[in-house]
Amino acid sequence: MTLLGRLLKNRRADETQAAWYLPRLTGPEGLTLTSDQFGDGDAMLLEHCGKNIGGRDLSPRLSWSPLPSGTAQLLLVMEDIDVPMTKPAVHCVALIDPACAGLEPGALDARQPGRGVRLMRSTIGRGYHGPGPIKGHGPHRYVFQLFALATPVDDSVHTKPVDRARPRALLSAVTGPVLARGRLTGVYER
């Protein structure tokens, strides 16, 4: 596997394809998204990584600054922006009740999501899927992006129920303005 990572070392996703840069998700950067388990740009703990590399797939604790008034729903997207594909890999998508002030560790678990959390489909499956980069590929950045939406995401996207829509289709279906947004980047390398 190390050889494959080295061969793909210079192949990375186009970061500008991340949710953060989508026209429908632009807005003021007024939210501060943090975790007490890693700082912005710091290495993520093994327990937050995928089971395929010895982790627990445990989503980290996340907290955010107060939401702007009029927030109807929160959209959380976690993407690996260094995956050797054309677009970032979506590791988790969740719709969150704005009454939530943060997420406890494991709140993005597909089998038992936290209160106020509705998990959507991602590139990998439903729920949180932690880092698991190709060995030898170099550091991967995992970007947690939180958007405060003025209008909730519709229950159907292109005639499919919202929880069955592909992640990119769901992101393109956001209709309301983004009142505020924030992001936190964790790094992992094998």
C-alpha positions in Angstrom: 0.0 0.0 0.0 2.9 2.4 0.7 3.9 2.1 -3.0 0.5 3.1 -4.2 0.5 6.1 -1.8 3.8 7.2 -3.2 2.7 6.8 -6.8 -0.4 8.9 -6.1 1.4 11.5 -3.9 0.9 14.4 -6.3 -2.7 13.5 -7.1 -5.1 15.4 -4.9 -8.8 16.5 -5.1 -9.6 19.9 -6.3 -10.1 21.7 -3.0 -12.3 24.3 -4.7 -14.9 21.5 -5.2 -15.4 21.3 -1.4 -18.8 22.3 0.0 -17.2 25.5 1.4 -16.7 26.9 -2.1 -20.1 26.0 -3.5 -22.1 29.1 -4.5 -25.2 28.1 -2.6 -23.1 27.6 0.6 -21.3 30.9 0.6 -22.0 33.3 3.5 -20.4 35.2 6.3 -17.8 33.3 8.2 -19.3 34.2 11.6 -19.3 30.8 13.2 -16.4 29.4 15.2 -16.2 25.6 15.0 -14.0 23.9 17.6 -13.1 20.5 19.1 -11.4 19.9 22.4 -9.9 16.8 20.8 -7.8 18.6 18.2 -7.1 22.2 17.1 -7.5 23.6 13.7 -4.8 22.2 11.5 -3.7 19.7 14.1 -3.5 15.9 13.9 -6.7 13.9 14.7 -6.5 11.1 17.2 -6.6 7.5 16.1 -9.9 6.9 17.8 -11.5 9.3 15.3 -10.1 7.3 12.4 -11.7 4.5 10.4 -11.8 1.0 11.7 -9.9 -0.2 8.7 -6.8 1.5 10.0 -7.3 0.6 13.7 -9.5 3.5 14.8 -13.0 3.5 16.3 -14.8 5.7 13.8 -15.8 7.8 16.7 -16.9 11.3 15.6 -15.1 14.0 17.7 -16.8 16.4 20.1 -17.7 19.6 18.2 -18.9 22.9 19.5 -19.7 26.2 17.9 -20.2 29.8 18.7 -23.8 31.1 19.2 -25.9 30.9 16.0 -27.3 33.9 14.3 -31.0 34.6 14.9 -33.2 33.1 12.2 -31.2 29.9 12.0 -33.7 27.2 10.9 -31.2 24.3 10.5 -27.5 23.5 10.6 -25.7 21.6 7.9 -22.5 19.8 8.8 -20.3 18.4 6.1 -17.0 16.6 6.6 -14.7 16.1 3.6 -11.3 14.7 2.8 -9.9 17.4 0.5 -6.7 15.5 -0.2 -8.2 12.2 -1.5 -6.6 11.2 -4.9 -9.9 11.9 -6.9 -11.2 14.8 -8.8 -13.5 16.0 -6.0 -13.2 15.8 -2.2 -14.6 12.6 -0.6 -17.6 13.4 1.6 -17.1 11.5 4.9 -20.2 12.8 6.7 -23.3 14.9 6.1 -25.7 15.8 8.9 -28.7 18.1 9.4 -28.7 19.4 12.9 -31.4 21.1 15.0 -30.3 24.6 15.8 -31.2 24.0 19.5 -28.1 21.9 19.7 -25.1 23.8 21.1 -22.6 21.2 20.0 -22.1 17.5 19.4 -20.7 14.9 21.9 -18.2 12.3 20.8 -20.0 9.6 18.7 -23.1 11.9 18.0 -22.6 11.2 14.2 -22.9 7.4 14.6 -25.2 5.9 12.0 -26.7 3.4 14.4 -27.4 5.8 17.2 -27.1 9.5 16.2 -27.1 12.2 18.9 -30.3 14.0 19.8 -31.2 16.6 17.1 -28.9 14.9 14.5 -30.3 13.6 11.2 -27.6 11.7 9.2 -27.6 11.9 5.4 -25.8 9.8 2.8 -22.1 10.5 2.2 -19.6 9.2 -0.4 -18.9 6.2 1.9 -22.2 5.5 3.6 -24.4 7.0 6.3 -23.0 8.6 9.4 -19.5 9.5 10.4 -16.6 7.7 8.6 -13.2 8.7 10.0 -9.9 9.3 8.3 -8.4 6.3 6.5 -5.9 7.7 3.9 -3.8 5.6 1.7 -0.6 4.7 3.4 2.3 6.8 2.1 0.1 9.3 0.3 1.0 12.1 2.8 -1.1 14.2 5.1 -4.8 14.4 4.4 -6.9 17.3 5.6 -10.4 16.5 6.9 -12.5 19.6 6.9 -15.6 19.9 9.1 -17.8 22.6 7.7 -20.8 24.0 9.5 -23.5 26.1 7.8 -26.3 28.0 9.6 -29.2 27.9 7.2 -32.1 30.3 7.1 -34.4 27.7 5.5 -34.3 24.0 6.2 -33.3 21.6 3.5 -36.3 20.2 1.6 -37.5 16.7 2.5 -36.9 15.7 -1.2 -34.1 16.3 -3.5 -34.7 15.7 -7.2 -37.7 13.5 -6.4 -35.7 11.4 -3.9 -36.1 11.5 -0.1 -33.4 13.9 1.2 -31.8 11.1 3.3 -31.3 9.0 0.1 -29.9 11.8 -2.1 -26.3 11.7 -3.1 -24.2 14.2 -1.1 -23.5 16.6 -4.0 -27.2 16.6 -5.0 -28.2 17.4 -1.4 -25.6 20.3 -1.2 -26.8 21.7 -4.5 -30.4 21.6 -3.2 -29.8 24.1 -0.4 -32.1 27.0 -1.2 -32.0 29.4 1.8 -29.3 31.8 2.4 -26.4 30.8 4.7 -26.5 33.1 7.7 -23.1 32.1 9.0 -20.5 29.4 8.5 -17.4 28.1 10.1 -14.9 25.3 9.6 -12.3 23.2 11.5 -9.6 21.1 9.8 -8.1 18.0 11.3 -5.1 16.2 9.7 -4.2 12.6 9.5 -1.3 10.7 7.8 -0.4 7.1 7.5 
